[in-house]
């Protein structure tokens, strides 16, 4: 019986991808636990903690284990420990006396935490690939369509002209920072766990530190001599980074959604699949943008769960641990889904420069008002300049005439403007600040591989 949409077979991958679900597949997680247990027994045998013969036997059995999954499932119905049912089955397969040396000096959390870090490591590789893909797609759009003029918007209102390249360069800069954040976190956050019951190596003593160091080196993770069983700030930081990535992707998709509205129609989500209405044939719904928006709420909810787990009690608090362990897979799968959707959106993005220019011309009297005021202020004080501008705007609205026409037909007003000023007022798309320079600078910096400055 399948009840969660992440596991749907008919509607598979509508809100997830098969690639990342494979990482968190139940049996794959069990196998990852056993990989850690085998590595642990090998290393402990090298230090003379357990017999070499036992380590070799455990390794051989686990190369092709005939696990009775029904037996494991039955055990989980009786035992709520996360690891013991699987561990008992492996012990059964190993037989005595070898099974006495399995999981020696470890605790359940050592295995689960280390396994989770191995999962996160794989997840980051997927994220890096997707973020790099999004980065490259943005670069391509900025290079090909970046000089198109578009209305800048502030407080939901028309502001001043900008360029599409400037808008997307801001997105590109954010994506670059997220790539850097994940890379930095890998260096300081990818730590395995090995310390026994309370992380203090009561059973193995100082040898426990040596085992932990070698075990994590074998698993290609970092090792901390001080236990982090009740220190979840690294995981919380990882979740926070995912929340930041989620925010950027939600913002990007939200902008495409807003600019694709019928009465704006400057940019639109293109599709590789049909996404129309069941009753209105003319509609092409922005379903990928909408899915990103919906999933983003769940991502933020999972992040909040993980942030709450930092306030641990004593040396270990399963109330917080289980909350984290339950949240991490969903969080990682959700974020991968929206990254995948954004790749699709950018690949098939529809851009309409003619409509952008139509909107600029339609509202040019509003979006050029800042520039007109600055021109007037060169000859008048600010107060008088505002009064003159307000009068011009009033005449424009009353007579339905453009500002440029009103100025040219008034000899007194003409005295405040030179030919260059009048040219910009007549063609407001020219009034776009240093958008082009910013676009070129960011492209140059990122393509050169320079470090993000902010």
N, C-alpha and C positions, 0 to 999 in steps of 0.2 A: 504494500500500500504506500503510494507516494503522495505526500500532502504538502510539501514545501516546493515553491516554484523553482528553486535552485536545482531540484532533483527531477523536475518534469522531463519526461521523455518525448512527448508529442510536441510540447512547446519548449523544447530544449534550447538553451542559450539565448532566450529572449532577454534575460537580465543577468547573464553570466557568459563565460566562455569555457569551453571544454578544457582548454590548456591549463587554466588556473584551478579548475575544479579537480583536475587530476592530482594536483599537489596535495589537496586536502581530502582526497578519497580515503574512506575509512580504512580499507585494507592497506593502502599505501602508507598511511600513518602508522599502522601496526608494524609494517615491514621496516619503517624508519626507526621505530623504537628498538626493534631487534638488531638492526645494523649497529646502533649505539651499544647495545648490550654485548654484541660480539666483539666490537672494538675494545670495550672496557675489559672483557675477560682476557683478550690478547695482551693488552698492556699490563694488566695486573700480573699475568704470568711472567712477563719480562722482568718485573721487579720482585719476583719470587713470592708474591702475595697469594697466588693460587697455583696449583700444579700446571705445568705446561701441557700435560696430557689432557687435562680437563678443558683448557682453552682450545686446544686443537679439536677436541671432540665437539665442543659447542659450535665452533666455526663450521665444521663439516656437516653437522646436523642442520644448521641454518642455511647452508648453501641451497638446499632443495627441501624445505620442511613440508611435511605432510600434515598441515594444520587442520584440525577438525573445527571448522568455523561454527558448526552447530553447537559443539561443546563449549566453545568460547562464548557464544551468544547466551547459552543457558547459564553459564557462570556469571555473566553480567546481570542477569535477572536476579541473582542472589547476592552479588557483591557490588557495591557502588564505587569501589576504588577504580580509578581510571586505568590502571596498569595491571593489577593482579590477575584478572582472568586471562589475559594474553600471556603473562609471565608464567602462570600455572601450566598452560598448554605447552609452552616451550620446555618447561621443566619436565613435563611428562615425556616429551619427545627425546630429551637428552638422557633421561634415566639416571639412576644413581650409579656411582657417587658424584657423577659430573654435575648434576643439577644443583648440588650444594654450593657450587662456586659461581653460579649465575647471579648477576645483580649484586655482587659482593661489594659491600661498602657504599652502595648507592641507595637513594630513596626515590620514590615515584617522581617527585618533582624534578630531580636531576634529569631523568629521562624525558619527561614531558617538556620541560623548559628547553632542553638542548634540541629536541626534535622540532619544537616550535621555531627556534632560531634557524634551523636548517630549512624549514618551510619559508620563513621570511626571506632568507637569502635567495631562494629560488624565485620568490615573488618579486623581489627587487630587480632581478634580472629581466623579468617580464616588463615591469614598470619602466625600466631604463630604455628598453627597446621601443616601447610604445611612446614614451615621452620624446625620444629621439626622432621617431617617425612624425609625431605632431610638430616638433620643432622644424623638421625639414619641409613639411607641407606648408607651414606658415611662411618659411623663407621663400618658397616657390611662389606663393600667392603674393607676398609683399614685393617680390622682384617683378612679377608679371602685371600686377594690378595695383601696386602701392601708390601710384601717383594719381589715382582717381579721387576727385574731390567729393566730400560727403559732409553733411551737417554734423557738427559736434553737438552733443546734448548734455545738459546739466540740470539736475533737479527734475528730470523728466521733460524738460522744455528745450526748445531749440536755443543753442548758444552761439558759437561762432564756427566758421568753416574750418575743417581739418582735412586730412587725407585718409583714405582707407589704410594706406601703409603705416601711418602714424598709429592708428587704432590697433592694428594687428601687431605692430612692433612692441607695444605695451604687453600684449599677450605673450609674444615671443620671449620678452625679457623675463616674465614670470616663469615660463616653462624652463628656461635656462637655469633660473634660481632653484627650481624644484629638483632638477637633475643634480645640481651641486649639493643640495640638502641631503638627498638620498646617499650620495657618495660619501659625504662627511659622516653621516650616521653609520654607514657600514663600518667605518674605521673605529668608531667609539662605541657602537651599540651591539655589534654581532658577537655576543659572548655566550658560550655554552655554560652549563651549570653542572658542578660536581662537588659535593661536600658532605653528603650523608644527611642524617635526620634533621639537624638544624644548621647544616652548612659548616660545622666546626670540626669535621673529620674525627669524631670521637673513636671510630673503629680503626681507621687506617693511620691516624696520626700524621706526622710530617710526610709520610709516603703518599698520603692522599693528594697533597699539592703536586707532587711529581706526576702522579697518575693523571690528575686533572689537566695539567699542562700538556702532557703527551697525548691524551685522549682528544683534546680540542685541536691540537696540531694535526692529528690524523683526520679529524672531521673538517678541517679548514675553518675553524672558528677561533675567536680569542678566548682567553681564560682569565678569570679574575680570582685571585687568591682569597679575596673576601667574598663571601656568599652574597648573592642578590636574590635569595629566595623571597625576602620581604621588601626588596628594593625594586619596584617596578617602573622607576622613572624612565629607564631606557625604552621600555615597551610603550610607555605613555608618550615619549618623545616621537617614536616611530609613528604612532597613531596620529599625533598632532601634525606631523609632516603630511600624512595621507589626507588629513582634513584640509590642509592648505592647498594641496593639489586638487582636491575635490572642489574647493571654493573657486579656483581658477577655471576649471573645466565647466562648472556650473555657470560662472559668469560668461564664459565664451559662448556656451550653448544658449544662454538666456539672451545674449545680444543678437545671435542669429535668429532666435525666435521672435524677438521684438522687431528687428529690422525686416523680418519676413512677413509681418502683418499686411493684410490686403491694402490698407491705406498708407503704408510706407513702401513696401516692396522693393527695397534697395538690395537686399541680400536674401537668399532663400536656401533652405536645406534641400540639396539634391538627393536623389534616392537611387539605390540599387534595387529596392523592393517597393512594391505598391504600399501606400499608406493613406488611402482615401477614406471617405466617409461611407458608412453603410446606407445612408439615405440621401446624401448630397453629392452627386457625381462630380461636380466642379471642383471639389476640395482636394487638395494635396496636403495632408496634415504633416507638420514637422515632428514626426513621432520620435525620432532619435533625440532631438532637443528636449522633448517632453519626458522621455525616459530618463535622461540625465537629471533633469530637474526633480523627478520623483525619487530616484535612487539617492540623490545627494542628501535628502532628508534622513534616510536610513544610515548613510555613512556618518553623518554628524551625530546621530543617536548612538551608534556603536562606539564612536570616539569618546563620547561623554561617559559611557560605561567604563571604558578602559582608563580614562583619567580618574575616575572614582576609585580605581583599584590601587592607586598609589598609597592611600592611607591604610596601610596594613596594621594588623594587630600582632604583637609579639614577633616570634621568629618565622611563623608561617600562618597564613590565614586563608584557608580554602574558600571562604565566602568570596574573597576578592580574586583568588587565583582562578576559580572556576568561571567567574564572571568574565575574566580576561580571556581564558581559553575558549569560551563559547563565542566571544565577540570577534576575535582575530580572524577566523576563517571567513565569516560573513563580511567583515570590513574589507578584507583583501579582495574577495571575489567581487563585491560591489564596485570598488574603485577600478578594478581591471575592466569591468563592464563599461563604465562610462568613458574610460580612456579609449577602449575599442570603438565605442560609438563616435567619439570625437574624431578619431582617425577617419572614419567613414564620412562624417560631416565635412571635414576639410577636403577630402579627396573629391567629393561631388558637389562642393559649394557652388551655388549659382550667384553670380555678381552682375548687377545691372547698373553700369555707370551712367547710362542715359537717364534712368529714373533718379539717380542721385543728383544729377545736374538739374533735372526738372524740379525736384524738391528744393534745391538751393535757390533756383530762380523764383520759385513760387513764394518762398519766405525770405527773399533777399533783403527786404526792408527791415526785418527784425534782426537778422543775423549780422547785418553790417552796422547796426546802431553804435556798437562800441567804437568802431573805427571812425564813424562820422563825429562822435563826441570827441575823440582824440584830436581830430583835425580842427574842430572848432576851438578846442582848448589851447591851440597854438596861438590864437588871436584873442581869445576871451578868457576871463577867469572861469573857474569850474562852474560856479553858480549860474552865470549868464549863458555859458555854453550849454548847460543842461536845459535851460529855459528855451533857448533857440531850438535845440534838438527835439524837445517835447512838442514844440509848435509844429516843427516839420513832420513829426510822426502823426500828429493830430490831423494835419491837412492831408497827409497820405491816406489815412484811414477814411476820412470823410469823402475824399474825392476819388479814392481807388487808384491814385497815381503813385508811381514809383518815386522814391526819395530823389533819385538822380534827376528825374524830370522836374521836380519841384525846385531843386537847387539851380538847375540850368536856366529855368524860367524866372529866376529872381536875381536881379543884378547885385543886390546887396549881399545875398547869400554866396554868390559866386566869388566874392572877394575873399572868402575864407578858405577857398580850395584852389589848389593848382591842378594842372592837367593830370599828373600822376595820381593824385587823390581821387579825382573824378573817375579815372579809369578803373580804379579798384572798387569804388562805390557802384559803378555800373556793372562790374563783373566781380562779385563778392568772392568767388572761388579763389581769386588771387590773394585774398586776405586769409592766409593760413599759417602765419607765423613761420616757424622754422621746422614745420612738419617734415619736409623733405630731407633736411639736414639730419634730423633725429633718426629718420628711417635709414638713411645711408650709414650713419654712425653705428647704429645698433647692428645692422647687417654686417658691416665691416668687422666690428668687434667680435661678434659671435662666429662668423665664418673663419676669422683668424684664430679663434679658440682662446680669446682673452677672457680673463676672470670677470665675472659680473661685478659691477661697481656698487650696486645697491640692493 
